[in-house]
Amino acid sequence: MKILNFDIITIGNELLIGKILNTNMQFLAKAVTDLGGSVVRVTTVRDDVGEIVTAVKEAFDRETDFVITCGGLGPTFDDKTMEAISKAVEKPLVLNRTALEYMKKGHRLRHVGKTGVYELTPSRLKMAMLPQGSTPLFNPHGSASGVYLKNKGIRVVVLPGVPDEMQRIFVERVGPIIKDLVGDFFRREESLFARDIPESRVAPLIDEVMSEHPLVYIKSHPKREPEPMLELHFSTVSEKEEVADEDLVNEIDSSHRR
Amino acid sequence: MKILNFDIITIGNELLIGKILNTNMQFLAKAVTDLGGSVVRVTTVRDDVGEIVTAVKEAFDRETDFVITCGGLGPTFDDKTMEAISKAVEKPLVLNRTALEYMKKGHRLRHVGKTGVYELTPSRLKMAMLPQGSTPLFNPHGSASGVYLKNKGIRVVVLPGVPDEMQRIFVERVGPIIKDLVGDFFRREESLFARDIPESRVAPLIDEVMSEHPLVYIKSHPKREPEPMLELHFSTVSEKEEVADEDLVNEIDSSHRR
C-alpha cells in the first residue's frame, strides 16, 4: 500500500453563491478514500482563470501526489478550467484528435437513429482543445472529455462538473489508475452510539484510548436525530486484512471497558 | 454598498473522507451572498492544527476582507480549530469569562428543571479558552461559543460545525455584522429554461449578450431532470432597486430576441 495525497478542486460560481450543494466534493472524497487515497484538501473556486490557476499551483507547491479538478469543462464562455490547467502546467491548448473522436462517438451514442452531419461549431471545437500531452478520458454522457496528464511527477485529472458525467469518467477511467498506484489495503470502520453521555465527558477517554492505539482513528459526532446521542466512529487501514480487523476490535474493546 | 470578499474554511475529517455532505458550506455561501458579500474561495481541511493554520494564513495573505471558519470547536482532542486560530492570529488562548458565562447560560437553557452544580471539566474549560481579544458569540444550542475577532484589519469569525448551532449563531450574531458593513443593495435573479437546444449552440449567444450587458451575469446549467433542458440563470446586483430590475429585464429581453 502506497500513501497518496490528493487535492480536490471543485470549480463553479454556483457553489460559491450557495445555489447548489457540493455533492461532487462528497462523491470524489469518498471515492478516493475508498480506493485508499488520502484527501488532504478540497478547494472551491469560481469560474475564473486566475482563481483556478492559483488553486492548482498551490496544490503543486504543497507537493500533493494527485490533483483532481471538477467543473468548468463545458462549451460556454464561463467554462474556463481547461485554459487555467493549460496555464498552470505551462502547456499550450492544442487540438486533441482523440478528444474530437470521443466527442463524435459520444454524440452518435446519445443520438442513436438520428442522421445528419456532426457540426463542428467553435463551442464544440473548444472542448477538444486540451493541454499538450494530455490523455483524454472518454465521456459517454456528454461532449466534454476528461483529461489525465502529469506535471513534474504530480498527476492531474480534469473532470466535468455534471454529476453523472463526472462519476462515470471517475469510475471507469480514474478509479483504476488510483487503484494501481495505491495497491492492496484493507479498511475497517465501525460506529458505536452512546446515549445520555455528554461529548465533554467522553473526550478524555477517547484521547486515552487513541494514544494507546495510534493506528485506529476515533471521531465523535454529536447527533440530534432520531434522538440525542453521541456517535463514536472508529476506523483503521492496513495492508493486511487480519491486522485491520484486529486493530479495530482491540480498540473498540478498550473503549467499552472504560 | 461595499464590496467585501469572503473566505470560508470548513474543517473536519468527515468532509475529506466523504462521510458527510458539506451542507455548512452551502448554508454559509448562500447566507453571505444573500447579505451582499462575495465568497471568493471555500477551503476544506482536516482536523489538523497545521492544515488549519495554513488555510487561514493563506486567506490572510490573499487580503480577503472576512474569514469564516466552521467546525472543530467541540471538547474532544480532534477539535483543534481554536488552537489553530490562536496560532494564525498570533494571540495566546486565554480563559474568556464571557464564554464561560455563555456556556453556563446555555447549559441552564438546555437543561431546564434539572438541578446540580455545573461541573467545569477540563473538556468544558477548553471550550472557554479563546484567542486573546476575541468576542465570544453565544451558542444557544451547544457548549462551544463562536468567536469574532480582527486580525490586521481582516475580520475572522469562528463557528462550530454542528449545523443548527452554526446557523443560529450566524443568523443572530454574524449576519448583522455583515449587513452593517455591506450596506444596502438589491439583487435580482431569474432563470429561463430552454428545451432542445444544445449548450454548445447557446454558448456564443450568451457571450454576445454578456459583453453588451456587463453588469448581469448569465450562467448556463444543463439539466437532465425532469427532462433534458438548459437552465439560463441571470443575476445582477445594484445599490438601487430600479437599476437592478432594469438591468435584468434588459438582458433577458436581449437574450429572448436571439
Boltz contact constraints between the chains, C-beta under 6 A:
constraints:
  - contact:
      token1: [A, 16]
      token2: [B, 29]
      max_distance: 6.0
  - contact:
      token1: [A, 16]
      token2: [B, 39]
      max_distance: 6.0
  - contact:
      token1: [A, 17]
      token2: [B, 33]
      max_distance: 6.0
  - contact:
      token1: [A, 18]
      token2: [B, 26]
      max_distance: 6.0
  - contact:
      token1: [A, 18]
      token2: [B, 29]
      max_distance: 6.0
  - contact:
      token1: [A, 18]
      token2: [B, 30]
      max_distance: 6.0
  - contact:
      token1: [A, 18]
      token2: [B, 33]
      max_distance: 6.0
  - contact:
      token1: [A, 21]
      token2: [B, 26]
      max_distance: 6.0
  - contact:
      token1: [A, 22]
      token2: [B, 22]
      max_distance: 6.0
  - contact:
      token1: [A, 22]
      token2: [B, 25]
      max_distance: 6.0
  - contact:
      token1: [A, 25]
      token2: [B, 22]
      max_distance: 6.0
  - contact:
      token1: [A, 26]
      token2: [B, 18]
      max_distance: 6.0
  - contact:
      token1: [A, 26]
      token2: [B, 21]
      max_distance: 6.0
  - contact:
      token1: [A, 29]
      token2: [B, 16]
      max_distance: 6.0
  - contact:
      token1: [A, 29]
      token2: [B, 18]
      max_distance: 6.0
  - contact:
      token1: [A, 30]
      token2: [B, 18]
      max_distance: 6.0
  - contact:
      token1: [A, 33]
      token2: [B, 17]
      max_distance: 6.0
  - contact:
      token1: [A, 33]
      token2: [B, 18]
      max_distance: 6.0
  - contact:
      token1: [A, 39]
      token2: [B, 16]
      max_distance: 6.0
  - contact:
      token1: [A, 41]
      token2: [B, 45]
      max_distance: 6.0
  - contact:
      token1: [A, 42]
      token2: [B, 44]
      max_distance: 6.0
  - contact:
      token1: [A, 43]
      token2: [B, 43]
      max_distance: 6.0
  - contact:
      token1: [A, 44]
      token2: [B, 42]
      max_distance: 6.0
  - contact:
      token1: [A, 45]
      token2: [B, 41]
      max_distance: 6.0
  - contact:
      token1: [A, 74]
      token2: [B, 199]
      max_distance: 6.0
  - contact:
      token1: [A, 75]
      token2: [B, 199]
      max_distance: 6.0
  - contact:
      token1: [A, 75]
      token2: [B, 200]
      max_distance: 6.0
  - contact:
      token1: [A, 75]
      token2: [B, 203]
      max_distance: 6.0
  - contact:
      token1: [A, 76]
      token2: [B, 203]
      max_distance: 6.0
  - contact:
      token1: [A, 76]
      token2: [B, 206]
      max_distance: 6.0
  - contact:
      token1: [A, 76]
      token2: [B, 220]
      max_distance: 6.0
  - contact:
      token1: [A, 77]
      token2: [B, 207]
      max_distance: 6.0
  - contact:
      token1: [A, 121]
      token2: [B, 200]
      max_distance: 6.0
  - contact:
      token1: [A, 123]
      token2: [B, 200]
      max_distance: 6.0
  - contact:
      token1: [A, 123]
      token2: [B, 203]
      max_distance: 6.0
  - contact:
      token1: [A, 124]
      token2: [B, 200]
      max_distance: 6.0
  - contact:
      token1: [A, 199]
      token2: [B, 74]
      max_distance: 6.0
  - contact:
      token1: [A, 199]
      token2: [B, 75]
      max_distance: 6.0
  - contact:
      token1: [A, 200]
      token2: [B, 75]
      max_distance: 6.0
  - contact:
      token1: [A, 200]
      token2: [B, 121]
      max_distance: 6.0
  - contact:
      token1: [A, 200]
      token2: [B, 123]
      max_distance: 6.0
  - contact:
      token1: [A, 200]
      token2: [B, 124]
      max_distance: 6.0
  - contact:
      token1: [A, 203]
      token2: [B, 75]
      max_distance: 6.0
  - contact:
      token1: [A, 203]
      token2: [B, 76]
      max_distance: 6.0
  - contact:
      token1: [A, 203]
      token2: [B, 123]
      max_distance: 6.0
  - contact:
      token1: [A, 206]
      token2: [B, 76]
      max_distance: 6.0
  - contact:
      token1: [A, 207]
      token2: [B, 77]
      max_distance: 6.0
  - contact:
      token1: [A, 220]
      token2: [B, 76]
      max_distance: 6.0
